[in-house]
Amino acid sequence: MTRDEFATLIEEALTLIPENFRDAMRNIAIIVEEYPPATLLEEMEIEAPDTLYGLYLGTPITERQWDDGNREPDQIVLYQGPHEEDAINEDDLVAMVAETLIHEIGHYFGMSEEEIQEVEEHFWAEQDGDHD
């Protein structure tokens, strides 16, 4: 899949994430890279066969100061290769990208892993309902 095709897929995945997430996102750039760097995987203690689908780079809004002025956009990095390798088909790929976006946007909002997991479980329950 080309980078442009993956970008189109990201746009589709963004329509699947919770509306309140989409509406509250401000000043976030979504960046696509092929694979996570080996040094990052080592730093995060992620060993094969596990991998990294995405990464939030920025300051969660819950940790910002009131006088936090103009800033560069926070970034969500999506790793295209691992998504493509693990997806069963294109629909699964869109759902995987949406889940990764939910997870990384959750970090932007300052949510705990447990809170993010609840949102992801709700997302998958809705996805399963769409296929019945």
HUPEKA-V973032 format. One record per helix or strand of 2 or more residues. SS is the DSSP state (h for helix, s for strand). FROM is the first residue (numbers start at 0). TO is the last residue. If there is no record, write none. Layout:
<<SS & FROM & TO> <SS & FROM & TO>>
This chain:
<<h & 2 & 15> <h & 18 & 23> <s & 27 & 32> <h & 37 & 42> <s & 53 & 56> <h & 60 & 62> <s & 73 & 78> <h & 79 & 85> <h & 89 & 107> <h & 112 & 129>>
